[in-house]
Amino acid sequence: MNINKYHILIITFFVCCTTFSFAHEGATGIIKERMDKFKESKAIMREINKSFANKDFKKIQNGAIKLNKWGLEMGNFFPEGSNTFPSEANENIWLEPDQFKLAIDNFAKASKSLLKISQDKDLDKTIQAFRTVAGTCKGCHKKFRN
Ligand code: HEC
């Protein structure tokens, strides 16, 4: 009798806790792919930000190229209804597809502009262009991320 209870406890623990850990890391497929891309974007932005101190324009340019590439393909990573747990994608993405597309375009353009401006190696202007990129990240999150 005691042993049975103990077993049930273990089984319950096992079932609930493995489910939990799955749920936590649970993003799969296209949702996981875009989350990884966004995490990479964040890392790139951090790298670029660090590069201002030593005026490493090459690094800034490499980052801008990667961001721009992501901006050009981002639209393909949001098939309708792909906002199931644990995604933070907001349903406005599919309710206002033109606005979402515009937000993607703004980001793609800003990253391209960062690339161009950083080629002139003017630090102030490059920082300004970087801020514009960051603004397009925030602008989209405000409306399209929960
Ligand atoms: C056009 C819209 C848009 C732009 C531009 C955009 N994001 Fe996002 N971002 C999203 C959406 C939507 C999600 C939620 C994705 C999901 O959970 O399915 C997200 C999620 C994220 C996440 C969380 C990823 C995770 O692991 O859950 C990070 C970090 C992030 N974005 C950083 C950035 C950075 C940095 C930029 C700019 C360089 C950026 N994003 C530009 C829409 C955008």
Boltz pocket constraint, residues with backbone or C-beta under 6 A from the ligand:
constraints:
  - pocket:
      binder: B
      contacts: [[A, 31], [A, 34], [A, 35], [A, 36], [A, 38], [A, 39], [A, 41], [A, 42], [A, 45], [A, 67], [A, 82], [A, 83], [A, 86], [A, 87], [A, 88], [A, 89], [A, 90], [A, 100], [A, 103], [A, 104], [A, 107], [A, 133], [A, 134], [A, 136], [A, 137], [A, 138], [A, 140], [A, 141], [A, 144], [A, 145]]
      max_distance: 6.0
